[in-house]
Amino acid sequence: MNTPDCHDDVCVTCSDSAVPVIVLNLLDDGLAEVDTGSGTEEVSVALVAARVGDTVLVHAGEAIAVVGGGTP
């Protein structure tokens, strides 16, 4: 089995941690631009019904849950 080398305290690929982020824009192909609190990133939202303004939990680049709604 080939596993990536982890150089940080927590490896997002092999740890069980998820990070809350805010959806800024919905993009094509099930992707979204999100605010991580320290910048923006592109993540997959294909598994959740995310909307702009929602807070989602992201693990390894994939949103796995919507945990807070944005302003309607």
All heavy atoms as TSV, in Angstrom:
chain	resi	resn	atom	element	x	y	z
A	1	MET	N	N	0.842	-1.182	0.000
A	1	MET	CA	C	0.000	0.000	0.000
A	1	MET	C	C	0.879	1.233	0.000
A	1	MET	O	O	1.776	1.372	0.803
A	1	MET	CB	C	-0.906	-0.021	1.232
A	1	MET	CG	C	-1.835	1.130	1.310
A	1	MET	SD	S	-2.992	0.821	2.664
A	1	MET	CE	C	-3.494	2.448	2.984
A	2	ASN	N	N	0.585	2.164	-0.902
A	2	ASN	CA	C	1.360	3.377	-1.006
A	2	ASN	C	C	0.649	4.497	-0.271
A	2	ASN	O	O	-0.463	4.864	-0.607
A	2	ASN	CB	C	1.534	3.737	-2.488
A	2	ASN	CG	C	2.464	4.910	-2.696
A	2	ASN	OD1	O	3.159	5.321	-1.786
A	2	ASN	ND2	N	2.454	5.439	-3.897
A	3	THR	N	N	1.264	5.061	0.769
A	3	THR	CA	C	0.669	6.160	1.510
A	3	THR	C	C	1.544	7.388	1.362
A	3	THR	O	O	2.753	7.283	1.224
A	3	THR	CB	C	0.531	5.812	3.010
A	3	THR	OG1	O	1.820	5.511	3.532
A	3	THR	CG2	C	-0.399	4.648	3.218
A	4	PRO	N	N	0.931	8.576	1.395
A	4	PRO	CA	C	1.723	9.794	1.257
A	4	PRO	C	C	2.564	10.055	2.495
A	4	PRO	O	O	2.234	9.610	3.591
A	4	PRO	CB	C	0.660	10.873	1.078
A	4	PRO	CG	C	-0.563	10.316	1.713
A	4	PRO	CD	C	-0.479	8.824	1.534
A	5	ASP	N	N	3.654	10.770	2.292
A	5	ASP	CA	C	4.461	11.191	3.427
A	5	ASP	C	C	3.784	12.372	4.093
A	5	ASP	O	O	3.421	13.341	3.440
A	5	ASP	CB	C	5.862	11.608	2.969
A	5	ASP	CG	C	6.673	10.441	2.442
A	5	ASP	OD1	O	6.464	9.310	2.931
A	5	ASP	OD2	O	7.512	10.662	1.556
A	6	CYS	N	N	3.594	12.291	5.395
A	6	CYS	CA	C	2.956	13.367	6.132
A	6	CYS	C	C	4.034	14.136	6.887
A	6	CYS	O	O	4.802	13.536	7.635
A	6	CYS	CB	C	1.921	12.818	7.108
A	6	CYS	SG	S	0.566	11.975	6.261
A	7	HIS	N	N	4.059	15.453	6.680
A	7	HIS	CA	C	5.100	16.260	7.302
A	7	HIS	C	C	4.551	17.245	8.322
A	7	HIS	O	O	5.299	17.890	9.011
A	7	HIS	CB	C	5.886	17.021	6.226
A	7	HIS	CG	C	6.523	16.104	5.228
A	7	HIS	ND1	N	7.626	15.340	5.511
A	7	HIS	CD2	C	6.188	15.795	3.959
A	7	HIS	CE1	C	7.967	14.619	4.456
A	7	HIS	NE2	N	7.093	14.872	3.493
A	8	ASP	N	N	3.246	17.383	8.407
A	8	ASP	CA	C	2.629	18.282	9.370
A	8	ASP	C	C	2.160	17.487	10.577
A	8	ASP	O	O	2.205	16.270	10.604
A	8	ASP	CB	C	1.426	18.997	8.741
A	8	ASP	CG	C	1.846	19.900	7.586
A	8	ASP	OD1	O	2.964	20.457	7.648
A	8	ASP	OD2	O	1.069	20.032	6.632
A	9	ASP	N	N	1.695	18.220	11.600
A	9	ASP	CA	C	1.171	17.554	12.789
A	9	ASP	C	C	-0.053	16.710	12.471
A	9	ASP	O	O	-0.272	15.664	13.042
A	9	ASP	CB	C	0.808	18.578	13.866
A	9	ASP	CG	C	2.035	19.234	14.475
A	9	ASP	OD1	O	3.134	18.646	14.396
A	9	ASP	OD2	O	1.892	20.341	15.014
A	10	VAL	N	N	-0.880	17.177	11.526
A	10	VAL	CA	C	-2.082	16.454	11.135
A	10	VAL	C	C	-2.092	16.330	9.617
A	10	VAL	O	O	-1.944	17.298	8.908
A	10	VAL	CB	C	-3.356	17.192	11.591
A	10	VAL	CG1	C	-4.594	16.482	11.093
A	10	VAL	CG2	C	-3.393	17.323	13.097
A	11	CYS	N	N	-2.259	15.131	9.124
A	11	CYS	CA	C	-2.321	14.891	7.689
A	11	CYS	C	C	-3.786	14.801	7.284
A	11	CYS	O	O	-4.525	13.962	7.792
A	11	CYS	CB	C	-1.605	13.588	7.343
A	11	CYS	SG	S	-1.720	13.148	5.605
A	12	VAL	N	N	-4.240	15.677	6.356
A	12	VAL	CA	C	-5.643	15.675	5.972
A	12	VAL	C	C	-6.025	14.432	5.186
A	12	VAL	O	O	-7.189	14.094	5.080
A	12	VAL	CB	C	-6.041	16.931	5.171
A	12	VAL	CG1	C	-5.869	18.174	6.017
A	12	VAL	CG2	C	-5.286	17.033	3.886
A	13	THR	N	N	-5.042	13.743	4.635
A	13	THR	CA	C	-5.332	12.545	3.866
A	13	THR	C	C	-5.592	11.337	4.766
A	13	THR	O	O	-6.503	10.569	4.529
A	13	THR	CB	C	-4.172	12.224	2.905
A	13	THR	OG1	O	-3.995	13.350	2.053
A	13	THR	CG2	C	-4.463	10.992	2.076
A	14	CYS	N	N	-4.813	11.179	5.823
A	14	CYS	CA	C	-4.944	9.964	6.624
A	14	CYS	C	C	-5.466	10.217	8.045
A	14	CYS	O	O	-5.580	9.293	8.834
A	14	CYS	CB	C	-3.626	9.203	6.660
A	14	CYS	SG	S	-2.193	10.186	7.113
A	15	SER	N	N	-5.809	11.453	8.386
A	15	SER	CA	C	-6.381	11.704	9.711
A	15	SER	C	C	-7.908	11.684	9.619
A	15	SER	O	O	-8.465	11.613	8.538
A	15	SER	CB	C	-5.928	13.071	10.230
A	15	SER	OG	O	-6.574	14.098	9.530
A	16	ASP	N	N	-8.538	11.753	10.751
A	16	ASP	CA	C	-9.995	11.772	10.785
A	16	ASP	C	C	-10.533	13.165	11.078
A	16	ASP	O	O	-11.643	13.306	11.562
A	16	ASP	CB	C	-10.515	10.802	11.846
A	16	ASP	CG	C	-10.427	9.365	11.397
A	16	ASP	OD1	O	-10.495	9.130	10.186
A	16	ASP	OD2	O	-10.282	8.487	12.253
A	17	SER	N	N	-9.759	14.202	10.773
A	17	SER	CA	C	-10.223	15.548	11.077
A	17	SER	C	C	-10.905	16.185	9.879
A	17	SER	O	O	-10.557	15.911	8.737
A	17	SER	CB	C	-9.056	16.421	11.540
A	17	SER	OG	O	-8.140	16.593	10.491
A	18	ALA	N	N	-11.899	16.999	10.149
A	18	ALA	CA	C	-12.589	17.770	9.125
A	18	ALA	C	C	-12.534	19.230	9.543
A	18	ALA	O	O	-12.523	19.546	10.732
A	18	ALA	CB	C	-14.028	17.301	8.980
A	19	VAL	N	N	-12.495	20.122	8.569
A	19	VAL	CA	C	-12.330	21.537	8.824
A	19	VAL	C	C	-13.587	22.286	8.382
A	19	VAL	O	O	-14.049	22.097	7.251
A	19	VAL	CB	C	-11.104	22.068	8.047
A	19	VAL	CG1	C	-10.922	23.557	8.254
A	19	VAL	CG2	C	-9.851	21.308	8.435
A	20	PRO	N	N	-14.152	23.146	9.250
A	20	PRO	CA	C	-15.301	23.945	8.826
A	20	PRO	C	C	-14.849	25.100	7.939
A	20	PRO	O	O	-13.873	25.788	8.267
A	20	PRO	CB	C	-15.898	24.449	10.141
A	20	PRO	CG	C	-14.765	24.439	11.108
A	20	PRO	CD	C	-13.830	23.339	10.662
A	21	VAL	N	N	-15.522	25.292	6.824
A	21	VAL	CA	C	-15.227	26.376	5.888
A	21	VAL	C	C	-16.546	26.980	5.426
A	21	VAL	O	O	-17.605	26.366	5.578
A	21	VAL	CB	C	-14.398	25.888	4.674
A	21	VAL	CG1	C	-13.062	25.327	5.114
A	21	VAL	CG2	C	-15.163	24.861	3.857
A	22	ILE	N	N	-16.497	28.173	4.850
A	22	ILE	CA	C	-17.700	28.849	4.366
A	22	ILE	C	C	-17.691	28.872	2.849
A	22	ILE	O	O	-16.691	29.244	2.230
A	22	ILE	CB	C	-17.782	30.277	4.923
A	22	ILE	CG1	C	-17.860	30.228	6.447
A	22	ILE	CG2	C	-18.996	31.019	4.343
A	22	ILE	CD1	C	-17.743	31.576	7.113
A	23	VAL	N	N	-18.805	28.480	2.254
A	23	VAL	CA	C	-18.936	28.449	0.797
A	23	VAL	C	C	-19.088	29.876	0.279
A	23	VAL	O	O	-20.017	30.584	0.665
A	23	VAL	CB	C	-20.144	27.588	0.361
A	23	VAL	CG1	C	-20.307	27.623	-1.151
A	23	VAL	CG2	C	-19.993	26.155	0.858
A	24	LEU	N	N	-18.165	30.267	-0.600
A	24	LEU	CA	C	-18.199	31.601	-1.202
A	24	LEU	C	C	-18.897	31.598	-2.555
A	24	LEU	O	O	-19.665	32.509	-2.857
A	24	LEU	CB	C	-16.780	32.151	-1.376
A	24	LEU	CG	C	-15.954	32.327	-0.107
A	24	LEU	CD1	C	-14.536	32.758	-0.464
A	24	LEU	CD2	C	-16.619	33.329	0.822
A	25	ASN	N	N	-18.587	30.610	-3.384
A	25	ASN	CA	C	-19.141	30.505	-4.736
A	25	ASN	C	C	-19.300	29.046	-5.106
A	25	ASN	O	O	-18.431	28.230	-4.790
A	25	ASN	CB	C	-18.205	31.149	-5.778
A	25	ASN	CG	C	-18.052	32.629	-5.586
A	25	ASN	OD1	O	-19.027	33.355	-5.583
A	25	ASN	ND2	N	-16.814	33.071	-5.426
A	26	LEU	N	N	-20.391	28.726	-5.783
A	26	LEU	CA	C	-20.559	27.390	-6.339
A	26	LEU	C	C	-20.023	27.411	-7.765
A	26	LEU	O	O	-20.343	28.326	-8.540
A	26	LEU	CB	C	-22.022	26.976	-6.316
A	26	LEU	CG	C	-22.618	26.814	-4.918
A	26	LEU	CD1	C	-24.111	26.549	-5.013
A	26	LEU	CD2	C	-21.922	25.706	-4.150
A	27	LEU	N	N	-19.191	26.441	-8.103
A	27	LEU	CA	C	-18.557	26.351	-9.407
A	27	LEU	C	C	-19.128	25.173	-10.181
A	27	LEU	O	O	-19.949	24.419	-9.668
A	27	LEU	CB	C	-17.037	26.190	-9.230
A	27	LEU	CG	C	-16.367	27.231	-8.324
A	27	LEU	CD1	C	-14.917	26.856	-8.066
A	27	LEU	CD2	C	-16.471	28.619	-8.927
A	28	ASP	N	N	-18.690	24.996	-11.407
A	28	ASP	CA	C	-19.108	23.853	-12.213
A	28	ASP	C	C	-18.545	22.549	-11.667
A	28	ASP	O	O	-17.592	22.546	-10.884
A	28	ASP	CB	C	-18.625	24.031	-13.655
A	28	ASP	CG	C	-19.335	25.180	-14.359
A	28	ASP	OD1	O	-20.472	25.513	-13.963
A	28	ASP	OD2	O	-18.751	25.733	-15.303
A	29	ASP	N	N	-19.117	21.432	-12.106
A	29	ASP	CA	C	-18.622	20.082	-11.805
A	29	ASP	C	C	-18.609	19.741	-10.322
A	29	ASP	O	O	-17.743	19.009	-9.848
A	29	ASP	CB	C	-17.231	19.867	-12.400
A	29	ASP	CG	C	-17.227	19.968	-13.915
A	29	ASP	OD1	O	-18.250	19.593	-14.527
A	29	ASP	OD2	O	-16.226	20.419	-14.490
A	30	GLY	N	N	-19.564	20.274	-9.532
A	30	GLY	CA	C	-19.659	19.911	-8.123
A	30	GLY	C	C	-18.569	20.488	-7.250
A	30	GLY	O	O	-18.264	19.939	-6.197
A	31	LEU	N	N	-17.990	21.601	-7.670
A	31	LEU	CA	C	-16.931	22.243	-6.901
A	31	LEU	C	C	-17.425	23.554	-6.312
A	31	LEU	O	O	-18.422	24.119	-6.754
A	31	LEU	CB	C	-15.713	22.511	-7.788
A	31	LEU	CG	C	-15.046	21.294	-8.390
A	31	LEU	CD1	C	-13.948	21.721	-9.362
A	31	LEU	CD2	C	-14.475	20.392	-7.309
A	32	ALA	N	N	-16.700	24.040	-5.300
A	32	ALA	CA	C	-17.020	25.325	-4.696
A	32	ALA	C	C	-15.741	26.016	-4.271
A	32	ALA	O	O	-14.747	25.361	-3.928
A	32	ALA	CB	C	-17.935	25.143	-3.486
A	33	GLU	N	N	-15.790	27.339	-4.280
A	33	GLU	CA	C	-14.722	28.139	-3.698
A	33	GLU	C	C	-15.131	28.396	-2.256
A	33	GLU	O	O	-16.270	28.818	-1.997
A	33	GLU	CB	C	-14.563	29.455	-4.448
A	33	GLU	CG	C	-13.490	30.344	-3.871
A	33	GLU	CD	C	-13.417	31.696	-4.561
A	33	GLU	OE1	O	-14.370	32.069	-5.274
A	33	GLU	OE2	O	-12.423	32.380	-4.369
A	34	VAL	N	N	-14.226	28.137	-1.314
A	34	VAL	CA	C	-14.549	28.278	0.101
A	34	VAL	C	C	-13.530	29.161	0.804
A	34	VAL	O	O	-12.389	29.283	0.376
A	34	VAL	CB	C	-14.620	26.901	0.809
A	34	VAL	CG1	C	-15.713	26.026	0.209
A	34	VAL	CG2	C	-13.278	26.187	0.795
A	35	ASP	N	N	-13.977	29.763	1.903
A	35	ASP	CA	C	-13.112	30.559	2.770
A	35	ASP	C	C	-12.683	29.669	3.928
A	35	ASP	O	O	-13.513	29.187	4.694
A	35	ASP	CB	C	-13.891	31.765	3.286
A	35	ASP	CG	C	-13.079	32.653	4.222
A	35	ASP	OD1	O	-11.933	32.308	4.566
A	35	ASP	OD2	O	-13.613	33.696	4.622
A	36	THR	N	N	-11.372	29.449	4.037
A	36	THR	CA	C	-10.844	28.582	5.088
A	36	THR	C	C	-10.502	29.343	6.363
A	36	THR	O	O	-10.120	28.731	7.353
A	36	THR	CB	C	-9.565	27.871	4.609
A	36	THR	OG1	O	-8.539	28.855	4.411
A	36	THR	CG2	C	-9.809	27.086	3.343
A	37	GLY	N	N	-10.633	30.659	6.328
A	37	GLY	CA	C	-10.215	31.462	7.468
A	37	GLY	C	C	-8.801	31.980	7.300
A	37	GLY	O	O	-8.404	32.939	7.940
A	38	SER	N	N	-8.044	31.327	6.423
A	38	SER	CA	C	-6.681	31.790	6.132
A	38	SER	C	C	-6.465	31.913	4.629
A	38	SER	O	O	-5.337	31.938	4.167
A	38	SER	CB	C	-5.657	30.845	6.758
A	38	SER	OG	O	-5.784	29.546	6.231
A	39	GLY	N	N	-7.542	31.960	3.877
A	39	GLY	CA	C	-7.464	32.071	2.425
A	39	GLY	C	C	-8.625	31.343	1.782
A	39	GLY	O	O	-9.557	30.904	2.454
A	40	THR	N	N	-8.561	31.219	0.462
A	40	THR	CA	C	-9.609	30.506	-0.255
A	40	THR	C	C	-9.049	29.259	-0.900
A	40	THR	O	O	-7.859	29.189	-1.208
A	40	THR	CB	C	-10.256	31.394	-1.342
A	40	THR	OG1	O	-9.258	31.789	-2.273
A	40	THR	CG2	C	-10.914	32.612	-0.739
A	41	GLU	N	N	-9.918	28.265	-1.065
A	41	GLU	CA	C	-9.557	27.000	-1.703
A	41	GLU	C	C	-10.736	26.509	-2.514
A	41	GLU	O	O	-11.871	26.914	-2.281
A	41	GLU	CB	C	-9.201	25.927	-0.662
A	41	GLU	CG	C	-7.917	26.173	0.064
A	41	GLU	CD	C	-7.544	25.025	0.991
A	41	GLU	OE1	O	-7.985	23.875	0.761
A	41	GLU	OE2	O	-6.842	25.287	1.972
A	42	GLU	N	N	-10.463	25.613	-3.447
A	42	GLU	CA	C	-11.502	24.926	-4.208
A	42	GLU	C	C	-11.667	23.531	-3.624
A	42	GLU	O	O	-10.693	22.824	-3.435
A	42	GLU	CB	C	-11.065	24.810	-5.670
A	42	GLU	CG	C	-12.104	25.255	-6.640
A	42	GLU	CD	C	-11.610	25.228	-8.061
A	42	GLU	OE1	O	-11.449	24.122	-8.627
A	42	GLU	OE2	O	-11.399	26.319	-8.596
A	43	VAL	N	N	-12.910	23.168	-3.319
A	43	VAL	CA	C	-13.202	21.845	-2.770
A	43	VAL	C	C	-14.393	21.246	-3.499
A	43	VAL	O	O	-15.163	21.959	-4.131
A	43	VAL	CB	C	-13.485	21.886	-1.247
A	43	VAL	CG1	C	-12.309	22.453	-0.472
A	43	VAL	CG2	C	-14.750	22.666	-0.949
A	44	SER	N	N	-14.574	19.954	-3.365
A	44	SER	CA	C	-15.732	19.281	-3.933
A	44	SER	C	C	-16.910	19.389	-2.973
A	44	SER	O	O	-16.762	19.182	-1.767
A	44	SER	CB	C	-15.419	17.805	-4.184
A	44	SER	OG	O	-16.601	17.116	-4.544
A	45	VAL	N	N	-18.079	19.727	-3.519
A	45	VAL	CA	C	-19.320	19.733	-2.738
A	45	VAL	C	C	-20.324	18.762	-3.356
A	45	VAL	O	O	-21.532	18.888	-3.159
A	45	VAL	CB	C	-19.917	21.160	-2.618
A	45	VAL	CG1	C	-19.062	22.038	-1.725
A	45	VAL	CG2	C	-20.123	21.797	-3.982
A	46	ALA	N	N	-19.809	17.802	-4.090
A	46	ALA	CA	C	-20.664	16.856	-4.815
A	46	ALA	C	C	-21.506	15.979	-3.890
A	46	ALA	O	O	-22.570	15.504	-4.288
A	46	ALA	CB	C	-19.804	15.982	-5.730
A	47	LEU	N	N	-21.075	15.758	-2.658
A	47	LEU	CA	C	-21.781	14.860	-1.749
A	47	LEU	C	C	-22.791	15.562	-0.849
A	47	LEU	O	O	-23.507	14.899	-0.099
A	47	LEU	CB	C	-20.780	14.101	-0.870
A	47	LEU	CG	C	-19.769	13.221	-1.597
A	47	LEU	CD1	C	-18.813	12.574	-0.592
A	47	LEU	CD2	C	-20.477	12.163	-2.418
A	48	VAL	N	N	-22.826	16.902	-0.891
A	48	VAL	CA	C	-23.714	17.649	0.003
A	48	VAL	C	C	-24.528	18.670	-0.786
A	48	VAL	O	O	-24.171	19.034	-1.900
A	48	VAL	CB	C	-22.925	18.370	1.125
A	48	VAL	CG1	C	-22.201	17.355	2.015
A	48	VAL	CG2	C	-21.946	19.370	0.550
A	49	ALA	N	N	-25.609	19.136	-0.198
A	49	ALA	CA	C	-26.452	20.162	-0.827
A	49	ALA	C	C	-26.055	21.532	-0.273
A	49	ALA	O	O	-26.782	22.152	0.495
A	49	ALA	CB	C	-27.924	19.867	-0.556
A	50	ALA	N	N	-24.857	21.981	-0.648
A	50	ALA	CA	C	-24.327	23.241	-0.136
A	50	ALA	C	C	-24.828	24.413	-0.957
A	50	ALA	O	O	-25.039	24.295	-2.158
A	50	ALA	CB	C	-22.804	23.197	-0.145
A	51	ARG	N	N	-25.001	25.547	-0.270
A	51	ARG	CA	C	-25.373	26.804	-0.910
A	51	ARG	C	C	-24.358	27.869	-0.499
A	51	ARG	O	O	-23.663	27.716	0.521
A	51	ARG	CB	C	-26.771	27.236	-0.471
A	51	ARG	CG	C	-27.853	26.257	-0.888
A	51	ARG	CD	C	-29.204	26.694	-0.419
A	51	ARG	NE	N	-29.192	26.782	1.056
A	51	ARG	CZ	C	-30.162	27.296	1.775
A	51	ARG	NH1	N	-31.232	27.773	1.190
A	51	ARG	NH2	N	-30.082	27.332	3.080
A	52	VAL	N	N	-24.300	28.945	-1.259
A	52	VAL	CA	C	-23.419	30.056	-0.910
A	52	VAL	C	C	-23.785	30.543	0.491
A	52	VAL	O	O	-24.961	30.717	0.815
A	52	VAL	CB	C	-23.544	31.195	-1.942
A	52	VAL	CG1	C	-22.794	32.440	-1.478
A	52	VAL	CG2	C	-23.030	30.735	-3.302
A	53	GLY	N	N	-22.774	30.717	1.339
A	53	GLY	CA	C	-22.978	31.156	2.716
A	53	GLY	C	C	-23.015	30.033	3.719
A	53	GLY	O	O	-22.875	30.264	4.922
A	54	ASP	N	N	-23.217	28.797	3.269
A	54	ASP	CA	C	-23.244	27.645	4.170
A	54	ASP	C	C	-21.851	27.375	4.754
A	54	ASP	O	O	-20.837	27.616	4.110
A	54	ASP	CB	C	-23.683	26.371	3.441
A	54	ASP	CG	C	-25.176	26.307	3.180
A	54	ASP	OD1	O	-25.915	27.147	3.712
A	54	ASP	OD2	O	-25.584	25.405	2.426
A	55	THR	N	N	-21.847	26.839	5.955
A	55	THR	CA	C	-20.631	26.298	6.546
A	55	THR	C	C	-20.664	24.798	6.311
A	55	THR	O	O	-21.652	24.135	6.633
A	55	THR	CB	C	-20.552	26.588	8.057
A	55	THR	OG1	O	-20.555	28.008	8.247
A	55	THR	CG2	C	-19.295	25.989	8.672
A	56	VAL	N	N	-19.586	24.275	5.725
A	56	VAL	CA	C	-19.494	22.839	5.461
A	56	VAL	C	C	-18.237	22.290	6.107
A	56	VAL	O	O	-17.255	23.009	6.293
A	56	VAL	CB	C	-19.497	22.530	3.935
A	56	VAL	CG1	C	-20.804	22.944	3.302
A	56	VAL	CG2	C	-18.331	23.181	3.221
A	57	LEU	N	N	-18.289	21.020	6.469
A	57	LEU	CA	C	-17.096	20.330	6.966
A	57	LEU	C	C	-16.392	19.693	5.780
A	57	LEU	O	O	-17.024	18.974	4.998
A	57	LEU	CB	C	-17.472	19.247	7.974
A	57	LEU	CG	C	-17.951	19.716	9.330
A	57	LEU	CD1	C	-18.279	18.504	10.206
A	57	LEU	CD2	C	-16.917	20.587	10.013
A	58	VAL	N	N	-15.088	19.944	5.659
A	58	VAL	CA	C	-14.308	19.423	4.543
A	58	VAL	C	C	-13.218	18.501	5.075
A	58	VAL	O	O	-12.493	18.839	6.014
A	58	VAL	CB	C	-13.673	20.576	3.728
A	58	VAL	CG1	C	-12.739	20.034	2.661
A	58	VAL	CG2	C	-14.748	21.431	3.101
A	59	HIS	N	N	-13.147	17.320	4.482
A	59	HIS	CA	C	-12.104	16.343	4.795
A	59	HIS	C	C	-11.455	15.918	3.494
A	59	HIS	O	O	-12.147	15.470	2.572
A	59	HIS	CB	C	-12.706	15.139	5.512
A	59	HIS	CG	C	-11.734	14.023	5.737
A	59	HIS	ND1	N	-10.656	14.156	6.571
A	59	HIS	CD2	C	-11.666	12.776	5.217
A	59	HIS	CE1	C	-9.969	13.010	6.565
A	59	HIS	NE2	N	-10.570	12.171	5.746
A	60	ALA	N	N	-10.156	16.099	3.391
A	60	ALA	CA	C	-9.381	15.690	2.213
A	60	ALA	C	C	-9.948	16.273	0.922
A	60	ALA	O	O	-10.058	15.599	-0.082
A	60	ALA	CB	C	-9.291	14.169	2.139
A	61	GLY	N	N	-10.370	17.559	0.978
A	61	GLY	CA	C	-10.850	18.231	-0.213
A	61	GLY	C	C	-12.292	17.939	-0.602
A	61	GLY	O	O	-12.773	18.398	-1.628
A	62	GLU	N	N	-13.018	17.212	0.256
A	62	GLU	CA	C	-14.404	16.836	-0.033
A	62	GLU	C	C	-15.298	17.313	1.105
A	62	GLU	O	O	-15.068	16.975	2.266
A	62	GLU	CB	C	-14.521	15.317	-0.145
A	62	GLU	CG	C	-15.893	14.818	-0.489
A	62	GLU	CD	C	-16.253	15.063	-1.940
A	62	GLU	OE1	O	-15.441	14.751	-2.829
A	62	GLU	OE2	O	-17.355	15.579	-2.194
A	63	ALA	N	N	-16.325	18.101	0.763
A	63	ALA	CA	C	-17.306	18.497	1.778
A	63	ALA	C	C	-18.113	17.270	2.171
A	63	ALA	O	O	-18.627	16.555	1.320
A	63	ALA	CB	C	-18.226	19.590	1.240
A	64	ILE	N	N	-18.204	17.012	3.471
A	64	ILE	CA	C	-18.875	15.800	3.951
A	64	ILE	C	C	-20.158	16.096	4.725
A	64	ILE	O	O	-20.924	15.182	4.999
A	64	ILE	CB	C	-17.932	14.913	4.788
A	64	ILE	CG1	C	-17.378	15.689	5.983
A	64	ILE	CG2	C	-16.808	14.366	3.916
A	64	ILE	CD1	C	-16.583	14.837	6.957
A	65	ALA	N	N	-20.386	17.377	5.080
A	65	ALA	CA	C	-21.609	17.728	5.805
A	65	ALA	C	C	-21.804	19.234	5.768
A	65	ALA	O	O	-20.839	19.995	5.792
A	65	ALA	CB	C	-21.529	17.269	7.257
A	66	VAL	N	N	-23.075	19.646	5.727
A	66	VAL	CA	C	-23.428	21.048	5.898
A	66	VAL	C	C	-23.768	21.208	7.371
A	66	VAL	O	O	-24.629	20.498	7.896
A	66	VAL	CB	C	-24.645	21.435	5.022
A	66	VAL	CG1	C	-25.048	22.881	5.284
A	66	VAL	CG2	C	-24.341	21.224	3.549
A	67	VAL	N	N	-23.068	22.121	8.055
A	67	VAL	CA	C	-23.274	22.264	9.502
A	67	VAL	C	C	-23.887	23.603	9.891
A	67	VAL	O	O	-24.216	23.804	11.037
A	67	VAL	CB	C	-21.965	22.032	10.294
A	67	VAL	CG1	C	-21.527	20.595	10.152
A	67	VAL	CG2	C	-20.874	22.981	9.850
A	68	GLY	N	N	-24.038	24.491	8.934
A	68	GLY	CA	C	-24.653	25.777	9.216
A	68	GLY	C	C	-25.112	26.428	7.931
A	68	GLY	O	O	-24.417	26.342	6.925
A	69	GLY	N	N	-26.280	27.038	7.988
A	69	GLY	CA	C	-26.820	27.673	6.795
A	69	GLY	C	C	-26.401	29.118	6.684
A	69	GLY	O	O	-26.097	29.777	7.667
A	70	GLY	N	N	-26.382	29.592	5.454
A	70	GLY	CA	C	-26.099	30.991	5.185
A	70	GLY	C	C	-27.352	31.823	5.348
A	70	GLY	O	O	-28.406	31.334	5.727
A	71	THR	N	N	-27.246	33.071	5.047
A	71	THR	CA	C	-28.379	33.981	5.124
A	71	THR	C	C	-29.264	33.785	3.893
A	71	THR	O	O	-28.771	33.810	2.781
A	71	THR	CB	C	-27.886	35.440	5.179
A	71	THR	OG1	O	-26.976	35.573	6.256
A	71	THR	CG2	C	-29.031	36.402	5.338
A	72	PRO	N	N	-30.570	33.555	4.087
A	72	PRO	CA	C	-31.461	33.341	2.937
A	72	PRO	C	C	-31.595	34.576	2.073
A	72	PRO	O	O	-31.381	35.653	2.408
A	72	PRO	CB	C	-32.800	32.967	3.558
A	72	PRO	CG	C	-32.673	33.094	5.022
A	72	PRO	CD	C	-31.270	33.438	5.339
